[in-house]
Amino acid sequence: MAADDIKTGERLHGLDALRGAALLLGLVLHGAMAFFPTPIWVVADDQRSVWASGLFFAIHLFRMATFFLIAGLFAHMMLARRGLVRFGINRLARIAGPLAVFWGPSLAAIVAVLIWNAGLQGMTAADAPPPPTYDWTNLPLTHLWFLWVLLIFYVGLVVVRAPFAALDRQGGWGRAVVDRATALLVQPGGAVVLGAPLALALWLHPNWVAFFGVPTPDAGLIPNTPALVGFGLAFGLGALLDRRRDLLERIAARWPLHLGLALAAGATALALAGGPNPRLEPITDPAIKAAAAGAFGVAVYASSLAAVAVAVRFCSGHSAVRRYLADAAYWIYIVHLPLVMVGQVLVQDWSLAWPVKLALIVGGALAASITGYELLIRHSFMGRWLNGRRVPWRRRPAASAPSPAE
């Protein structure tokens, strides 16, 4: 990415590609859960491997923190460009709207696959556990939890930004303090500073299972504290980076340092969590728990900065394929989980190696969701709704449009 691209506000192709990749990796993440050495998922495949749980660990470590970092950057950019009212309308339409529309059908589809798989395993209604009691503290947000958390962070951004913007209308205080602090935080060692609050939240979190890192806030309307801290700091860092777009080049130039720290911290976190064969019980020893929490705190942000560095360094040029997948990723992620589960049920008894099964599961879900995107979403009013633009079936080549994340 050239400096001119950053200064003139051109499309950030590297971050676009990374945002799409973070969503698409969700298919691999959920697909790999069927192959854990110790069954943890609703579908337990006949083929199991520590490599599958290791793959899950590597993706889970950085994926959502990276997504929220990019979301924070684009949110701050939109708020600054469009103002509070237009920002709020846009986020309600493009984030709250899909959550309201797709949550119910997604949950129903997931339950249908569960019932189907239970029948294949010889279970009857009499074998089913009693249905849980749902309320605002125990609500299954499914894989769409990130939309709810985004809405919380948008409110937080508006509330926090307003007084600072009012006190710093000339920009002097912000440049002297905030922008300089941002430059320090994106140094390779900044992951240690960012990781400290998350490490404390993880250490204080009761019954923390270290292998899963930041607990997924998919049950209830109040996210758990580690998720609020971990993902909230990533979102906030992204918002600060929008003030200092020039730092993206600096991050990219130091990609080997960021990647090296991420690999070292991630390996340490994995070892303290019990290795790739998941230890699924909470850590009870306070000293070991503190060490594991510290390693995870550093690893989350080091790996997120490494992902940003690699994406900006190597994926900043225009690519029609990357652009298409970045546009489609939102829809694919919304619909993918029941499709992945269907694939897992279909192949669970096949005598194939687990990587082949995983490839079939992910490939099948990807093919089905992309077909639906091309036929139903991209060229219709829903393309405007989800992507911020509708692509006609036929059109003349045009200059790059604003990012769909805006």
Phi, psi and omega per residue, in radians:
M1 nan 2.206 3.126
A2 -1.424 2.716 3.135
A3 -1.031 -0.641 3.135
D4 -1.051 -0.607 3.127
D5 -1.074 -0.704 -3.106
I6 -1.232 -0.744 -3.046
K7 -1.267 -0.587 -3.084
T8 -1.577 -0.027 3.069
G9 1.375 0.392 3.104
E10 -1.136 2.859 -3.129
R11 -1.010 2.306 -3.138
L12 -1.538 1.488 -3.024
H13 -1.066 -0.691 -3.114
G14 -1.091 -0.780 3.142
L15 -1.244 -0.604 3.048
D16 -1.030 -0.817 3.136
A17 -1.109 -0.692 -3.127
L18 -1.193 -0.701 3.090
R19 -1.056 -0.791 3.100
G20 -1.100 -0.717 -3.141
A21 -1.115 -0.686 3.134
A22 -1.067 -0.672 3.100
L23 -1.255 -0.773 -3.097
L24 -1.179 -0.522 3.082
L25 -1.127 -0.292 3.061
G26 -1.057 -0.564 3.098
L27 -1.131 -0.759 3.119
V28 -1.163 -0.761 -3.125
L29 -1.010 -0.922 -3.110
H30 -1.229 -0.584 3.092
G31 -1.131 -0.672 -3.099
A32 -1.214 -0.345 -3.069
M33 -1.144 -0.373 3.123
A34 -1.289 -0.223 -3.016
F35 -1.952 0.251 3.113
F36 -1.059 2.548 3.070
P37 -0.999 -0.726 3.045
T38 -1.835 2.105 -3.061
P39 -1.014 2.246 3.106
I40 -2.268 -0.172 -2.958
W41 -1.956 2.862 -3.090
V42 -1.168 -0.375 3.044
V43 -2.047 2.076 3.135
A44 -1.895 1.877 -3.070
D45 -1.274 2.730 3.071
D46 -1.164 -0.513 -3.131
Q47 -1.685 2.159 -3.101
R48 -2.339 2.637 -3.066
S49 -2.776 2.535 3.038
V50 -1.164 -0.403 3.110
W51 -1.189 -0.548 3.094
A52 -1.176 -0.758 3.105
S53 -1.210 -0.576 3.059
G54 -1.131 -0.681 3.076
L55 -1.095 -0.787 3.088
F56 -0.998 -0.811 -3.092
F57 -1.045 -0.818 -3.085
A58 -1.086 -0.729 -3.130
I59 -1.244 -0.789 -3.071
H60 -1.117 -0.502 -3.065
L61 -1.072 -0.721 -2.994
F62 -2.030 -0.277 -2.874
R63 -1.072 -0.972 -3.024
M64 -1.341 -0.587 3.055
A65 -1.091 -0.693 3.089
T66 -1.121 -0.759 3.121
F67 -1.039 -0.794 -3.102
F68 -1.226 -0.543 3.060
L69 -1.060 -0.840 3.134
I70 -1.143 -0.696 3.115
A71 -1.067 -0.661 3.105
G72 -1.141 -0.695 3.113
L73 -1.105 -0.856 -3.115
F74 -1.180 -0.594 3.134
A75 -1.154 -0.773 3.124
H76 -1.109 -0.689 3.115
M77 -1.082 -0.792 -3.124
M78 -1.164 -0.745 -3.137
L79 -1.082 -0.712 -3.141
A80 -1.206 -0.626 -3.071
R81 -1.433 -0.686 -2.967
R82 -1.796 -0.303 -3.090
G83 1.521 2.934 -2.995
L84 -1.102 -0.806 -3.034
V85 -1.138 -0.895 -3.119
R86 -1.154 -0.605 3.067
F87 -1.075 -0.826 -3.122
G88 -1.101 -0.745 3.132
I89 -1.094 -0.760 -3.120
N90 -1.106 -0.781 -3.105
R91 -1.225 -0.602 3.072
L92 -1.134 -0.705 -3.118
A93 -1.253 -0.767 -2.958
R94 -1.641 -0.273 3.139
I95 -2.044 -0.984 3.139
A96 -1.159 -0.658 -3.135
G97 -1.052 -0.957 3.098
P98 -1.033 -0.624 3.098
L99 -1.089 -0.791 -3.125
A100 -1.168 -0.655 -3.058
V101 -1.379 -0.728 -2.958
F102 -1.721 -0.221 -3.098
W103 -1.104 -0.849 -3.110
G104 -1.079 -0.912 3.099
P105 -1.051 -0.644 3.124
S106 -1.120 -0.790 3.128
L107 -1.107 -0.741 3.126
A108 -1.092 -0.710 3.132
A109 -1.157 -0.696 3.114
I110 -1.101 -0.786 3.127
V111 -1.099 -0.682 3.128
A112 -1.084 -0.727 3.110
V113 -1.165 -0.665 3.097
L114 -1.056 -0.787 3.141
I115 -1.134 -0.722 3.112
W116 -1.067 -0.812 -3.134
N117 -1.157 -0.662 3.107
A118 -1.090 -0.690 3.088
G119 -1.119 -0.680 3.102
L120 -1.135 -0.508 3.123
Q121 -1.490 0.082 3.101
G122 1.482 0.201 3.141
M123 -1.478 2.622 3.092
T124 -2.089 3.086 3.136
A125 -1.056 -0.521 3.138
A126 -1.190 -0.437 -3.135
D127 -1.450 -0.237 -3.070
A128 -1.250 2.478 3.069
P129 -1.226 2.792 3.107
P130 -1.088 2.521 -3.125
P131 -1.121 2.476 3.126
P132 -1.242 2.822 3.062
T133 -1.663 2.094 -3.075
Y134 -1.746 2.415 2.971
D135 -2.588 -2.980 -3.049
W136 -1.163 -0.309 3.080
T137 -1.602 -0.205 -3.099
N138 -2.466 1.249 -3.098
L139 -2.091 2.148 -3.081
P140 -1.304 1.716 3.138
L141 -1.355 -0.129 -3.116
T142 0.969 -2.668 -3.119
H143 -1.306 -0.070 3.118
L144 -1.555 0.196 3.140
W145 -1.012 -0.539 -3.067
F146 -1.116 -0.470 3.100
L147 -1.203 -0.709 3.105
W148 -1.144 -0.753 3.137
V149 -1.150 -0.650 3.070
L150 -1.030 -0.751 3.129
L151 -1.065 -0.684 3.088
I152 -1.097 -0.770 -3.118
F153 -1.191 -0.572 3.088
Y154 -1.107 -0.750 3.092
V155 -1.085 -0.766 3.114
G156 -1.057 -0.694 3.125
L157 -1.084 -0.785 -3.130
V158 -1.111 -0.766 -3.086
V159 -1.179 -0.752 -3.095
V160 -1.288 -0.660 -3.059
R161 -1.240 -0.597 -3.013
A162 -0.991 -0.943 -3.110
P163 -1.151 -0.622 3.122
F164 -1.157 -0.704 3.104
A165 -1.121 -0.653 -3.136
A166 -1.193 -0.649 -3.118
L167 -1.391 -0.276 -3.000
D168 -2.229 0.881 -3.084
R169 -1.147 -0.500 -3.134
Q170 -1.531 -0.223 3.077
G171 1.480 -0.055 -3.102
G172 -1.180 -0.827 -3.121
W173 -1.131 -0.716 -3.140
G174 -1.096 -0.758 3.135
R175 -1.155 -0.659 -3.060
A176 -1.280 -0.563 -3.017
V177 -2.004 -1.074 -3.005
V178 -1.125 -0.863 -3.064
D179 -1.186 -0.613 3.076
R180 -1.200 -0.672 3.090
A181 -1.120 -0.669 3.104
T182 -1.075 -0.727 3.122
A183 -1.066 -0.612 3.110
L184 -1.269 -0.638 -3.086
L185 -1.205 -0.467 -3.121
V186 -1.606 0.083 2.930
Q187 -1.178 2.725 3.090
P188 -0.918 -0.646 3.117
G189 -1.295 -0.195 3.126
G190 -1.121 -0.387 3.112
A191 -1.105 -0.480 3.104
V192 -1.209 -0.741 3.122
V193 -1.166 -0.820 3.126
L194 -1.123 -0.618 -3.070
G195 -1.294 -0.335 -3.079
A196 -1.083 -0.859 3.108
P197 -1.086 -0.666 3.113
L198 -1.164 -0.703 3.111
A199 -1.039 -0.751 3.115
L200 -1.109 -0.743 3.136
A201 -1.112 -0.698 3.114
L202 -1.172 -0.712 -3.123
W203 -1.144 -0.618 -3.135
L204 -1.437 -0.264 -3.074
H205 -1.243 2.162 -3.120
P206 -1.206 2.495 3.067
N207 1.008 0.681 3.129
W208 -1.288 2.137 3.047
V209 -1.632 1.886 -2.936
A210 -1.081 -0.586 -3.060
F211 -1.024 -0.537 -3.087
F212 -1.586 0.082 3.038
G213 1.035 -2.244 3.118
V214 -1.220 2.076 -3.130
P215 -1.043 2.334 -3.115
T216 -1.227 2.176 -3.114
P217 -1.499 1.104 -3.039
D218 -1.814 0.144 -3.141
A219 -2.319 1.932 3.124
G220 1.773 2.744 -3.076
L221 -1.512 -0.159 3.073
I222 -1.906 1.910 -3.123
P223 -1.100 2.635 3.086
N224 -1.142 2.749 -3.034
T225 -1.064 -0.795 3.111
P226 -1.016 -0.650 3.119
A227 -1.178 -0.757 3.107
L228 -1.067 -0.756 -3.124
V229 -1.236 -0.907 -3.042
G230 -1.118 -0.899 -3.123
F231 -1.336 -0.542 3.111
G232 -1.155 -0.697 3.084
L233 -1.137 -0.685 3.103
A234 -1.105 -0.779 3.102
F235 -1.047 -0.793 3.133
G236 -1.109 -0.701 3.100
L237 -1.093 -0.691 3.090
G238 -1.084 -0.726 3.111
A239 -1.088 -0.704 3.103
L240 -1.163 -0.629 3.127
L241 -1.130 -0.473 3.102
D242 -1.127 -0.495 3.057
R243 -1.279 -0.434 -3.090
R244 -2.217 1.178 3.140
R245 -1.056 -0.464 3.140
D246 -1.077 -0.402 -3.126
L247 -1.230 -0.346 3.102
L248 -1.074 -0.668 3.080
E249 -1.136 -0.684 -3.139
R250 -1.155 -0.718 3.090
I251 -1.077 -0.792 -3.106
A252 -1.107 -0.671 -3.122
A253 -1.137 -0.445 -3.107
R254 -1.818 0.474 -3.062
W255 -1.031 -0.613 3.110
P256 -1.114 -0.639 3.126
L257 -1.180 -0.787 3.119
H258 -1.083 -0.763 -3.118
L259 -1.172 -0.701 3.118
G260 -1.086 -0.782 3.110
L261 -1.129 -0.694 3.133
A262 -1.085 -0.757 -3.136
L263 -1.162 -0.718 -3.132
A264 -1.169 -0.830 -3.133
A265 -1.172 -0.674 3.130
G266 -1.148 -0.723 3.109
A267 -1.124 -0.688 3.103
T268 -1.120 -0.783 3.120
A269 -1.074 -0.727 3.135
L270 -1.114 -0.741 3.138
A271 -1.103 -0.763 -3.134
L272 -1.224 -0.384 3.105
A273 -1.490 -0.013 3.093
G274 1.899 0.068 -3.134
G275 1.493 -3.076 -3.080
P276 -1.214 -0.284 3.027
N277 -1.503 1.717 -2.864
P278 -1.011 2.328 2.949
R279 -1.621 1.851 -2.939
L280 -1.625 0.226 3.060
E281 -1.888 2.680 -3.136
P282 -1.105 2.623 3.038
I283 -1.333 2.207 -3.103
T284 -1.738 -0.440 3.130
D285 -1.311 2.078 -3.069
P286 -1.046 -0.660 -3.104
A287 -1.192 -0.774 3.125
I288 -1.157 -0.686 3.118
K289 -1.106 -0.708 3.128
A290 -1.125 -0.734 3.129
A291 -1.132 -0.766 3.136
A292 -1.133 -0.727 3.128
A293 -1.104 -0.724 3.113
G294 -1.104 -0.759 3.129
A295 -1.112 -0.741 3.129
F296 -1.159 -0.694 3.134
G297 -1.015 -0.798 3.122
V298 -1.211 -0.752 -3.054
A299 -1.107 -0.653 -3.106
V300 -1.056 -0.858 -3.068
Y301 -1.418 -0.571 3.067
A302 -1.092 -0.747 -3.131
S303 -1.235 -0.595 3.096
S304 -1.167 -0.784 3.100
L305 -1.143 -0.611 3.085
A306 -1.129 -0.722 3.115
A307 -1.098 -0.751 3.093
V308 -1.094 -0.767 -3.122
A309 -1.063 -0.810 -3.118
V310 -1.157 -0.722 -3.122
A311 -1.135 -0.796 -3.128
V312 -1.198 -0.636 -3.106
R313 -1.232 -0.688 -2.956
F314 -2.003 -0.179 -3.052
C315 -2.203 0.447 -3.071
S316 -1.493 -0.201 3.064
G317 -1.371 2.805 3.128
H318 -1.259 2.389 3.051
S319 -2.448 2.164 -3.135
A320 -1.104 -0.654 -3.139
V321 -1.181 -0.849 3.133
R322 -1.075 -0.667 3.141
R323 -1.118 -0.778 -3.131
Y324 -1.086 -0.820 -3.117
L325 -1.156 -0.624 3.086
A326 -1.113 -0.694 3.089
D327 -1.150 -0.714 -3.040
A328 -1.391 -0.310 -2.956
A329 -1.048 -0.643 -3.121
Y330 -1.065 -0.900 3.116
W331 -1.085 -0.772 -3.116
I332 -1.023 -0.764 -3.113
Y333 -1.183 -0.669 -3.129
I334 -1.024 -0.726 -3.004
V335 -1.746 -0.030 -2.890
H336 -1.299 -0.596 -2.913
L337 -1.104 -0.844 3.075
P338 -1.054 -0.607 3.121
L339 -1.150 -0.751 3.083
V340 -1.071 -0.747 -3.134
M341 -1.129 -0.670 3.075
V342 -1.056 -0.790 3.103
G343 -1.069 -0.712 3.125
Q344 -1.100 -0.716 3.123
V345 -1.130 -0.739 -3.071
L346 -1.143 -0.645 -3.017
V347 -1.758 0.000 -2.960
Q348 -1.066 -0.454 -3.123
D349 -1.836 0.072 -3.118
W350 -1.310 2.502 -3.121
S351 -1.566 1.143 3.083
L352 -2.167 2.730 3.075
A353 -1.119 2.565 -3.039
W354 -1.059 -0.620 3.093
P355 -1.091 -0.599 3.102
V356 -1.174 -0.771 3.107
K357 -1.062 -0.772 -3.140
L358 -1.079 -0.724 3.104
A359 -1.075 -0.706 3.111
L360 -1.153 -0.721 -3.137
I361 -1.104 -0.909 -3.099
V362 -1.165 -0.757 3.137
G363 -1.096 -0.709 3.114
G364 -1.146 -0.787 3.128
A365 -1.134 -0.666 -3.136
L366 -1.181 -0.744 3.141
A367 -1.110 -0.763 -3.125
A368 -1.141 -0.759 -3.089
S369 -1.261 -0.628 3.089
I370 -1.188 -0.672 3.075
T371 -1.055 -0.793 3.080
G372 -1.091 -0.665 3.124
Y373 -1.113 -0.801 -3.093
E374 -1.192 -0.677 -3.062
L375 -1.489 -0.567 -2.992
L376 -1.963 -0.484 -2.932
I377 -1.900 -1.029 -2.904
R378 -0.965 -0.700 -3.029
H379 -1.804 0.183 -3.098
S380 -2.003 -3.110 3.090
F381 -1.072 -0.424 3.129
M382 -1.222 -0.468 3.033
G383 -1.120 -0.682 3.056
R384 -1.149 -0.650 -3.113
W385 -1.203 -0.883 -3.042
L386 -1.453 -0.672 -3.035
N387 -1.776 -0.109 -3.098
G388 1.433 0.031 3.107
R389 -2.806 2.664 3.064
R390 -1.918 2.256 3.133
V391 -1.684 2.029 3.107
P392 -1.099 2.730 3.101
W393 -1.045 -0.659 3.094
R394 -2.299 2.324 3.089
R395 -2.758 2.801 3.095
R396 -1.372 2.612 3.078
P397 -1.017 2.375 -3.111
A398 -2.310 2.913 3.084
A399 -1.122 2.768 -3.096
S400 -1.059 2.296 3.141
A401 -1.437 2.905 3.071
P402 -1.015 2.703 -3.098
S403 -1.063 2.429 3.101
P404 -1.159 -0.259 3.096
A405 -1.364 -0.204 -3.125
E406 -1.373 nan nan
